[in-house]
Structure formats: structure tokens, C-alpha cells
């Protein structure tokens, strides 16, 4: 009996250093988990990420570090290699079965961190133009300019070019025009430029341009371009105002417009703003 007691006492004394080391490892892991989670919360709040996503990511980081610390602490007493191998096999199986979900989840985290767009901004992505309604971890919801509600997987968004209309302080407006073959080009050019300068939201730098495109049998093709401040006017509204004023000014100068060119504007339709007019 005394022999067993002495052996147990020896084992306990021999195990004290490992026990203290394991406790120290776990305590450090808890400290690092708390500090890392708080740091992540601060970063995400500065980026104005939605609160439920902040909570999910911060808790995920916290428990990941805690679990790593726990495994490292247990290694002081047990061989956890087989356990970790089993977890790896299970993780691989689950990851393979949910690869599309995980791909969209990872893409959602990247979008929330990089923030190429925010809720309320107007963008073009994957062939859709519209205003962002919500950014979730699986998909992004958009209200298109023609009234459709679209849910786009985050992985699709991340792998496609993104055009953010809202963050562009200025946008270029292109105006195709036609005048009769006998029209005075200098008078036409000055008339068009004067009308452009009176458009609400007009920006003088870069300067507006009116250039000759080609001579036709029935008309001369011109192309005008100017820039607008999108905070003051919608580019499509500015284009409409400019064309209306140009037509009226040319007719007052007895320069008929046989047809307004119907070519597509180079800009996507609108940015979801209302004109200040």
C-alpha cells in the first residue's frame, strides 16, 4: 500500500510541470482569443460591417483560438494526433459536401472586409445594374433599376468586375447628334457647348467636347461629351436636359436636327439617385 502511494505521489509530482505548462498555454490562448476578437470587432466596426456579421466573425475567431490552445494544452498529457487526424477527415468530408456554401461564405467575408460596395450604393455586377439592399454571408441582394429583386451569390460577385456608380464623384455623359449637311459646324459646335454648360450638375473640368464623327448623304454626325457631378444630377437626367436644350437652341438658329442619334449611351442606366431638379 505504501508502495502504491509513493508511486502515485511520484507521478503527481512528475506531472506538475506539465500541468502548469498546460494551464499556462490555455490561459495565454484565452488572452490571445479575447484580444484578437476585440481587435477584429474594432476593425469591422470601422468598416461599418453589419452587427450580426461582426458577432459571427469575432466569436468564430475567439473559439478557434481557444480550441487551438486547448489542443496544445492536452498535448502535454495525451497524444492527440489520432484525434486531430479524425477531425481532419471529418472536416474534409463536410467541406467537400458544402463546397459551394463555403465558397460563398468565404467570398462574403472578403466582400465585407474589402467593401467594394455598401448597402445603398448603386453598382453593376454580373450583368445587373441596381442598388444594394443587403450583404449577407451567402449572397448579396440587389434592387435593379427596372424594379427586379435579385439575389447574387457572393462567389459570383467576387469573380466578376464590379462598377460602383455611387462612389464616382463625376460621370461622363455622351451625346450623339445629327445636323443637316449644310449646317455651319462652328455655329453648331458653339451652340451645343453653350447648351451643355447650362445643364444642372455640369462640371467644367474636364472640358466639354463636340467632335465631328462623319459626313453622311443626309446628315453630319457629331458627338458631344461632358461631365456631371452625380451628387447634383443623375447622368441620364443630365443627358435628357442637355439634348432638349440643344434641340431648342439649334432650331432657334435655324439649324434643323433631322434625327437625334439613337446610339446607346456609354454609361449604364442611372445610379438610383433622384435629380435635384
N, C-alpha and C positions, 0 to 999 in steps of 0.2 A: 504493500500500500504506500509506504514511504517512497519507494522507488517510482511508482506512477506519479505521485505528487511532485517529486523532484523533476521528472521528465516534463510534466505539464508546465511547471514553473519555468523550466529552461526554454521550452517552446514559446511561452508567452514573452519572456524577456528577449528572446531572439527575434520575435515578431514585432516588438515595439518600434524599432526603426522603420520597418516597412509600413506599420500602421501610421506613424507620424508623417512619413513621406506621402502616403495615400491621402491623409487628411489635408496636408498642405497643398497637394495637387488639386484636390476638389475645391478647396477654399479659393485658390487662385483662379480656377475655372469659373467659379461663381462670380468673382470680382470682374474678371475679363468679360463675362457674358453681360453683366449689368452695364459696364462702361460701354461696350460695343453697341448694345441695344439702345442706350441713351444717345450715343453719337449718331446712330442711324436715324433715330426719331428726329433729331435736330436737323439733319441733312434733308430728310424727306419733308419736314415742315417748311424749311426754307424754299423748297421746290414746289410747295403748295400741293403735295400729293394728298388725295382724299384720306380721311382719318381711318377708315376701315382697312385700307391697304397698308397704311403706316403701322397699325396694330398687328396685322398679319405678318408683315416682314420683320418687325422688331421682335415679336415673340418667336418667330421661326429662327432668327439668328441667336436669340438668347438660349433656347433649348438645344440648339445644335451644339453650341459651345459647352453647355452643361453636360450633354451626353458624351462629348469627346473627353471632357475632364473625368467623368465617371468611369469610362472605359480605361483611361490611363491609370486611374487610381486602383481599379480592380486588378490591373496587370501586376500590381505589387504582390498579389496573393494567388491569382489564378492565371492559367494560360487561356486567354480569350480568343486565340487565333481561330479555333473552330467556330466559335460563336460569331466572330466577325465575318468569316467566310460564308456562314449560313445567311447572315444579314445581306451580304453582297449578292448572293444568288437570288434571294427574295427581292431585293431592290432592283436587280437587273430584270427579273421576270415582270414585276409590276411596271417598271419604266418602259419596257418593250410594249406591254399591253396598252399603256396610256401615253404612248409617244406623242400623239397629236395634241393631247391635252397638255402634256408637259412642255411641248414646243410652244404652244400659245401662252402658257403660264410664264415661261422664261421670256418670251417676247414682250408680254405685258409688263413685266418688271423692268425690262430695258426701256420701254417706252415711257414708263412712269419716272424713271431716273433721268433719262436724256431729255424728255419733254420736247419733242419736235413740234408738239401742239398741245393746247389745253382745252378744257371744256369751254364752249362758247366761241371758239375760233373757227374760221372757215378755211377748209383745206380741199385739196384734190389728191386722191389716192386710189389706186386700183380701179381707175375709170369712174370714180364717183366724185362729184363736187357737192359739198354741203357743210353744215355746221355741226361740230362735235357736241353730242348730248351727254355722253358718259364714256369713261375709260375704265374698263374692268380688267381683271387679270386674264380673262379668256378672250374677250372681244371688245371692240370699240363701237359704240352706237353713234350713228350719224343721221341727221335730217337733211336730205338732199334738197337742192334749190327748187326742185319740182315737186316737193312735198312727200317723197318716199322716206320711210324709216328703214335704215339699213344697218345690219349688224355685221361687221367685218372682222374675221379672226385676226388676232394681233400678229400672228406669224406672217400673214399675208401683207399686213401694213408694213411690217419691219423689212420685208424683202422687196418692197416697191418704192419708187420715188415718191416723196411727199412734197407737195406745194402748199405752203402756208400763205394764204391770201391776207389774213389779218395782220401778220407781222410785217408785211411790206408797207412801209410808210407811203410810198408812191407807186403808182401803176401807170403804164403807158397805154394810151388809147389810140388805136389805128382807125383812120377814116378813109375808105376808098371813095373816090369821086369821079364823075364824068362831066365834061363840058363840051359844047359844040366845037367842031374843027376850027371855026373862025374866031374863037374866043381869044381875047388878049390875055396871054399867060401871066404877065406881070400883074395886071389888074386882078386877075383871078387869084393869084397867089397872095397878094396883099389883102384881098377881101377875106379869103379863107383864114389867114393868120389873125386878122383883126377879130373875126368871129370866135376863133379858138380862144383868144386871150380873154374874152368876156365870159367864158364858161366857168361856172362856180367850181372852186377847187383847183383851178388851173395853177400849175407850177411853172415858173419861168426858166428854171434850170433843172434839167437840160432844156434848151430852147426848142420851141415847136418847129416842125419842118413840113414843107409841102413840096413834093418832088414829082417830076414827070415820069410816068411809067411807060406809056407807049401811045403812038398815034394810031387811031382806027379810022375806018372809012366814014363812020357816022359820029364818032366822039373821040375826045382826047382823054386818056385815063391818067388820073392823078392819085397820089397817095399822101395823106396828111397824117401826122402823128404828134401827140403832145402828152404831157404827164399831168396827173391829177393827184392831189393829196386825198388818200382814201378816208381820212378822218373827217373830211369836209364834203365829200361827194362819192357816190358809187360810180365806178368806171363806166358801167353800162348806161347809167343815167346821164353822165357827162357826155358820152358819145351821142346819145339821142338829142340832148340840148344843143351840142355843137352842130350836128347835122341840120337840125331845124333852123338854127340861126344862119348857117352858111347858105342854105337854100334861099331863105328870105333875102339875105344881103345880095346874093348873086342876081336874083330876079329884079331887085331894085336897080341894079346896074345893067339891066337888060342882057344878062348872061344866063341863058336858059340852062337847066340841068336836064338833059334828055332822060337820064335814069340814074338813080343812086346805085352804085355798085353794091351787089348783094353778097359779096365775098364774106366769108366767116371772119369775125373779129378774132385776132390772135390771142385775146385774153379769154379765160373761162368765164362763164356767165355769172357775174356778180360776186359779192363776197358776204352776202347776208346782211348788209347794212342798209339802213334807210337813208335816202337822200335828205340833206338839210334843207332842200327846197320845200 
